[in-house]
Amino acid sequence: MTTSQTAATDETTTGTVEMEPRRPDLLPPWHTPEREALQLQARAFATDEVLPVANELDPQKGEIPQRILERLGELGYFGITVDREHGGLGLGVFEYCMVSEELARAWMSVASILARSQGMGTSVADPDRRATLLRKSAEGSWIGAVALSEPDAGSDLANVQTRAVREGDEWVITGHKRWCGNAKAADFIQVLVRVADPEPGESRSRGLRNVLLAKERGSFPAGLSGYPIDKVGYHGFLTWDLEFDGVRIPADDLIVGPGDGDGDGGSKAGFAEAQAFLNTARVHTAARAVGLARAAVEDTTTYLQEREQFGHPIGDFQALRFALAEMAAQVEESRAFYRQVAHLLDVGVPCEREAAMVKLQATEMAVRVTNQAMQLHGGNGYTTERQVERHWRDARLTTIFEGTSEIQKRIISDRMLPRSPLT
């Protein structure tokens, strides 16, 4: 028996020993003592501190409490991928996803809030300011939001119409953004805007830039208003529909990247930045999806031993045992895949296709597995008395955000097949 699989001491009425769900080990080639220690730390935090809060607040559509955010900062999880020089853990996408799986197993929103740090919103031109923001990001005092999508620009980000106009030493932003998670509670919002229109024959993404809107937590600056979107799941923080009506930000508050130009909109910098962000985000989403599906498998393993029908625990029935086996196999498959793609990102191998593949495969898997878990829970699964309904609701979203499954299929197929000149 491994350290991740233990037997309960109490016996059921049938005399059989109940087995606790098996939790994932780090095996070669991914295992290091440092990674194992980080995984076990994250697992204990998720189990002991996050899960009880999720069980209490998610049914109320409550937000992540401040004490959980503070603990994430203390543990260093807001700066997993930030270098040690700036107060981060100096680790890679692999560790970021590994920790996020553990957190998503308890509450997906806590895994998701990590994506709003990790050095996001720090790529400004001034090196001293950038260093200061990196340190704040790593400690959890620079947690952001990303405003990419619009009512008519979701999958089609090149169609962004929110406009930033230069007036002296300021950018003036006007437009409508949607699906902006954590917007009001954030310290900043990174906004994809159009600063110039493409010329005839140029790419529609030309003239897009990311601007940095610094703000106070819990409020909106002058000219920015919005309302929270009522979601069926993914509680823990609010998701906003935002209206920008002449919001002013300093001219220097542009997000810049390697080889970036002078900010006149003559490049496709904003679109390229968004795509690079999405590659990591898609692998992170795959890890979160694995965490949700794993939660469903673990909860179902316990339930099949607890629930009795016809004089036996329902886990004795072969059909249900085989269903659980298939669920577990699918989770292991997706975990192996996201670890591989995370490793590719860490070593600098271009893997846009693979990121799309793992996002597609893992999220669709999570929907299937959590749906099957609901079925195996029977009527009890269709209540808020059991955690499985939360896993199911949250898993359903993973096939939509960070690019729908259909968009992932387009990315993959476009890198496999040429297009006919007739299309």
C-alpha positions in Angstrom: 0.0 0.0 0.0 1.5 3.3 -1.0 1.4 6.5 1.0 -1.4 7.8 -1.2 -3.7 4.9 -0.5 -4.7 4.0 3.0 -7.4 1.9 4.6 -10.0 3.2 7.1 -10.0 1.5 10.5 -13.8 1.2 10.8 -15.5 -1.7 9.2 -18.9 -1.5 7.5 -21.8 -3.6 8.5 -20.8 -6.1 5.9 -17.4 -6.5 7.6 -15.4 -5.1 4.7 -12.7 -2.5 5.2 -13.4 0.8 3.7 -10.7 2.2 1.4 -9.9 5.8 1.2 -9.6 7.2 -2.4 -6.2 6.9 -4.0 -4.5 10.3 -4.4 -2.0 11.0 -7.2 1.7 10.4 -6.6 4.5 12.1 -8.4 6.3 9.3 -10.3 9.4 9.3 -12.6 10.2 11.2 -14.7 8.5 14.1 -12.9 9.3 13.3 -9.3 11.8 15.4 -7.3 11.8 15.7 -3.5 11.0 19.4 -3.8 8.0 18.8 -6.0 6.7 16.1 -3.7 7.0 18.4 -0.7 5.2 21.2 -2.6 2.4 18.8 -3.8 1.8 17.5 -0.3 1.8 21.0 1.2 -0.8 22.1 -1.4 -2.9 19.0 -0.8 -3.0 19.5 3.0 -3.9 23.2 2.6 -6.6 22.3 0.1 -8.1 19.6 2.2 -7.9 21.2 5.6 -8.5 24.9 4.8 -10.0 25.3 1.4 -12.5 22.5 1.2 -14.5 23.4 4.3 -14.8 26.9 3.1 -15.9 25.8 -0.3 -18.6 23.5 1.2 -19.8 26.4 3.2 -19.7 29.3 0.8 -20.2 27.9 -2.7 -23.9 27.1 -2.1 -24.3 30.7 -1.0 -22.4 31.9 -4.1 -19.9 33.5 -1.7 -16.6 34.9 -2.5 -13.2 33.6 -1.4 -12.5 34.9 2.1 -9.6 37.3 2.8 -8.0 34.7 5.1 -7.7 32.2 2.2 -6.1 34.9 0.0 -3.7 35.7 2.8 -2.8 32.0 3.2 -2.1 31.7 -0.5 0.3 34.6 -0.2 2.0 33.1 2.8 2.5 29.8 1.0 4.0 31.6 -2.0 1.4 30.4 -4.4 0.7 33.8 -6.0 4.4 33.8 -7.1 5.0 30.2 -8.2 6.4 31.3 -11.6 7.9 34.5 -10.4 11.7 34.4 -10.0 13.3 34.3 -6.6 14.9 37.6 -7.1 11.5 39.2 -6.9 10.2 37.2 -4.0 8.6 34.3 -6.0 9.2 30.6 -5.8 11.1 30.6 -9.1 9.4 27.5 -10.4 7.7 26.6 -13.7 4.4 25.9 -15.3 4.6 22.3 -14.1 4.6 23.3 -10.5 2.0 25.9 -11.1 -0.4 23.3 -12.6 0.5 20.7 -10.0 -0.5 23.1 -7.2 -3.6 24.2 -9.1 -4.8 20.6 -9.5 -4.7 20.2 -5.7 -6.5 23.4 -5.1 -9.2 22.7 -7.8 -9.9 19.4 -6.2 -11.2 21.5 -3.2 -12.6 24.6 -5.0 -11.8 25.6 -8.5 -12.0 29.3 -7.8 -9.1 29.1 -5.4 -7.0 27.5 -8.2 -8.2 30.1 -10.6 -7.3 33.1 -8.5 -3.6 32.1 -8.8 -3.8 32.9 -12.5 -4.5 36.5 -11.6 -1.0 36.9 -10.2 2.1 35.0 -11.3 3.6 38.2 -12.6 0.5 39.2 -14.6 0.1 43.0 -15.0 3.8 43.7 -14.4 5.2 43.9 -17.9 5.5 47.7 -18.0 8.3 49.6 -19.7 10.0 51.1 -16.5 12.3 48.4 -15.0 12.1 49.7 -11.5 8.3 49.8 -11.5 8.2 46.4 -13.1 10.4 45.0 -10.3 8.1 46.5 -7.7 5.0 45.1 -9.3 6.6 41.6 -9.6 7.3 41.6 -5.8 3.7 42.7 -5.1 2.4 40.0 -7.5 4.5 37.3 -5.7 3.2 38.3 -2.3 -0.4 38.5 -3.3 -0.9 42.3 -3.1 -1.1 42.7 -6.9 -4.0 40.4 -7.9 -5.6 41.3 -11.2 -8.4 40.7 -13.7 -8.2 40.3 -17.5 -10.7 42.0 -19.8 -10.4 40.3 -23.2 -13.8 39.3 -24.3 -16.6 41.6 -25.5 -20.3 40.9 -26.4 -19.1 40.5 -30.1 -15.5 39.4 -29.4 -15.1 36.2 -27.5 -13.6 33.4 -29.6 -12.9 36.1 -32.2 -10.5 38.3 -30.2 -9.3 40.1 -33.3 -12.8 41.7 -33.4 -12.1 43.7 -30.2 -13.7 47.1 -30.4 -13.0 48.7 -27.1 -11.0 51.8 -28.0 -8.1 53.5 -26.3 -7.4 57.1 -27.7 -4.2 58.9 -26.8 -4.8 62.4 -25.3 -1.6 64.0 -24.1 -0.1 61.9 -21.3 -3.2 59.6 -21.0 -5.1 56.9 -22.7 -8.9 57.3 -22.8 -10.7 54.0 -22.9 -14.3 53.6 -24.1 -16.1 50.3 -24.8 -17.8 47.2 -23.4 -16.1 44.2 -21.9 -17.7 41.0 -20.7 -16.7 37.9 -18.7 -14.1 39.8 -16.6 -13.6 37.7 -13.5 -12.6 39.3 -10.2 -12.8 42.8 -11.8 -14.0 44.8 -8.8 -11.9 42.9 -6.2 -8.8 43.3 -8.2 -5.8 45.6 -7.8 -5.7 46.1 -11.6 -7.4 45.2 -14.8 -5.4 44.3 -17.9 -7.6 45.4 -20.8 -7.2 44.4 -24.5 -8.0 47.5 -26.5 -7.8 48.8 -30.0 -5.5 51.8 -30.5 -5.5 51.8 -34.3 -7.5 50.3 -37.1 -5.9 47.9 -39.6 -5.2 49.1 -43.1 -6.9 47.3 -46.0 -5.2 43.9 -46.4 -3.7 43.9 -42.9 -4.6 41.4 -40.2 -7.6 42.4 -38.1 -5.5 41.9 -35.0 -3.3 44.8 -36.0 -3.6 47.8 -33.7 -4.5 45.8 -30.5 -2.7 46.6 -27.3 -3.0 45.6 -23.6 -3.3 48.5 -21.2 -2.9 48.4 -17.4 -5.7 49.9 -15.4 -4.5 50.2 -11.8 -7.3 50.6 -9.2 -8.3 50.2 -5.6 -9.6 46.8 -4.5 -13.4 46.7 -4.1 -14.2 49.8 -6.3 -14.2 51.0 -9.8 -12.4 54.2 -11.0 -14.2 57.1 -12.6 -15.8 56.1 -15.9 -15.9 52.4 -15.2 -19.2 50.7 -14.2 -20.6 47.2 -14.4 -22.7 44.5 -13.0 -21.9 40.9 -11.8 -23.1 38.2 -14.1 -25.2 35.6 -12.4 -23.5 32.2 -13.1 -24.7 28.7 -12.5 -21.3 27.8 -11.0 -17.7 29.0 -10.7 -18.5 30.8 -7.5 -15.8 32.2 -5.2 -15.4 35.4 -7.1 -17.7 37.6 -9.2 -17.6 37.8 -13.0 -18.4 41.2 -14.5 -19.9 42.9 -17.4 -18.0 46.2 -17.7 -18.7 49.5 -19.4 -15.7 51.9 -20.0 -16.9 55.4 -20.5 -13.8 57.7 -20.9 -11.7 55.8 -18.3 -8.3 57.6 -18.1 -5.0 55.9 -17.5 -1.4 57.1 -17.7 0.2 56.8 -21.2 3.0 54.7 -19.7 0.6 52.0 -18.5 1.0 49.8 -21.6 1.8 46.2 -21.3 5.0 45.7 -23.4 6.8 42.6 -24.6 10.0 41.6 -26.3 10.5 43.6 -29.5 7.6 45.8 -28.8 7.2 49.0 -30.7 6.5 52.5 -29.6 2.9 51.9 -28.7 1.4 53.5 -31.8 -0.6 50.4 -32.8 1.7 49.6 -35.6 2.2 46.0 -34.4 0.0 43.1 -33.3 1.5 43.2 -29.8 -1.7 43.0 -27.9 -3.1 40.0 -29.8 0.2 38.2 -29.5 0.4 38.8 -25.8 -3.2 37.5 -25.4 -2.3 34.4 -27.4 0.8 33.7 -25.3 -1.2 34.2 -22.1 -3.8 31.8 -23.4 -1.3 29.0 -24.1 -0.3 28.8 -20.4 -3.9 29.4 -19.4 -5.1 26.4 -21.4 -2.7 24.0 -19.7 -3.7 25.6 -16.4 -7.3 25.0 -17.3 -6.5 21.3 -18.1 -4.9 21.0 -14.6 -8.0 22.5 -13.0 -10.2 20.2 -15.0 -8.2 17.2 -13.8 -8.6 18.5 -10.2 -12.4 18.6 -10.6 -12.6 15.2 -12.2 -10.3 13.7 -9.6 -12.6 15.2 -6.9 -15.6 13.4 -8.5 -13.7 10.1 -8.6 -12.6 10.4 -5.0 -16.1 11.4 -3.7 -17.6 8.6 -5.8 -15.2 6.0 -4.4 -16.3 6.9 -0.9 -20.0 7.0 -1.8 -20.0 3.6 -3.5 -18.8 2.1 -0.2 -21.2 4.1 2.0 -24.5 3.6 0.0 -26.2 0.2 0.5 -28.9 -1.3 -1.7 -30.1 -4.9 -1.9 -28.1 -5.7 1.2 -24.7 -4.7 -0.2 -22.7 -1.5 -0.7 -23.4 -0.5 -4.2 -19.7 -0.6 -4.9 -20.1 -4.4 -5.0 -21.9 -4.2 -8.3 -19.7 -4.8 -11.3 -21.3 -2.2 -13.5 -20.6 0.5 -11.0 -17.1 -0.7 -10.3 -16.3 -0.7 -14.0 -17.8 2.8 -14.4 -15.5 4.1 -11.6 -12.5 2.3 -13.2 -13.1 4.1 -16.5 -13.5 7.4 -14.7 -10.2 6.9 -12.9 -8.4 5.9 -16.1 -9.6 9.0 -17.9 -8.3 11.3 -15.1 -4.9 9.6 -15.1 -4.6 10.0 -18.9 -5.4 13.8 -18.7 -3.0 14.3 -15.8 -0.2 12.7 -17.7 -0.9 14.9 -20.7 -1.1 18.2 -18.9 2.2 17.4 -17.1 3.9 16.7 -20.4 2.7 20.0 -22.0 3.6 22.0 -18.9 7.1 20.5 -19.2 7.3 21.6 -22.8 6.3 25.1 -21.9 9.0 25.1 -19.2 11.7 24.1 -21.5 10.6 26.6 -24.2 9.3 24.2 -26.8 6.6 25.8 -29.0 3.4 23.9 -28.2 0.4 25.9 -29.2 -1.2 22.8 -30.7 -0.4 20.6 -27.7 -1.8 23.3 -25.3 -5.0 23.3 -27.4 -5.1 19.5 -27.4 -4.7 19.1 -23.6 -7.3 21.8 -22.9 -9.7 20.1 -25.2 -9.1 16.6 -24.0 -9.0 17.3 -20.2 -12.0 19.6 -20.1 -14.2 17.3 -22.1 -13.0 14.5 -19.9 -14.0 16.4 -16.8 -17.5 16.9 -18.1 -17.9 13.2 -18.7 -16.4 12.1 -15.4 -18.3 14.5 -13.2 -21.5 13.7 -15.1 -20.9 10.0 -14.5 -20.2 10.7 -10.8 -23.6 12.4 -10.6 -25.2 9.3 -12.0 -23.4 7.0 -9.6 -24.6 9.2 -6.7 -28.2 8.7 -7.9 -30.7 11.1 -6.4 -28.2 12.2 -3.8 -26.0 13.6 -6.5 -28.7 16.0 -7.6 -28.7 17.8 -4.3 -26.5 20.4 -2.8 -25.9 18.1 0.1 -23.1 16.4 -1.9 -20.0 18.1 -3.3 -20.4 16.2 -6.7 -22.9 18.7 -8.0 -20.3 21.5 -7.5 -17.7 19.6 -9.4 -20.2 19.0 -12.2 -21.2 22.7 -12.5 -17.6 23.9 -12.5 -16.4 21.3 -14.9 -19.0 22.3 -17.5 -17.4 25.8 -17.6 -13.9 24.5 -18.4 -15.0 23.5 -21.9 -16.0 27.2 -22.5 -13.5 29.6 -21.0 -9.9 30.1 -22.2 -11.3 29.2 -25.7 -14.2 26.8 -26.3 -13.7 23.2 -27.3 -14.6 24.2 -30.8 -11.8 26.8 -30.9 -9.3 24.2 -29.6 -10.4 21.9 -32.5 -9.8 24.8 -34.9 -6.4 25.5 -33.5 -5.4 21.8 -33.8 -6.8 21.2 -37.2 -5.3 24.4 -38.7 -1.9 23.0 -37.7 -2.6 19.7 -39.3 -4.4 20.6 -42.6 -4.0 23.3 -45.2 -7.0 25.2 -46.2 -8.3 25.1 -49.8 -8.1 28.4 -51.7 -11.9 28.0 -52.3 -12.8 28.2 -48.6 
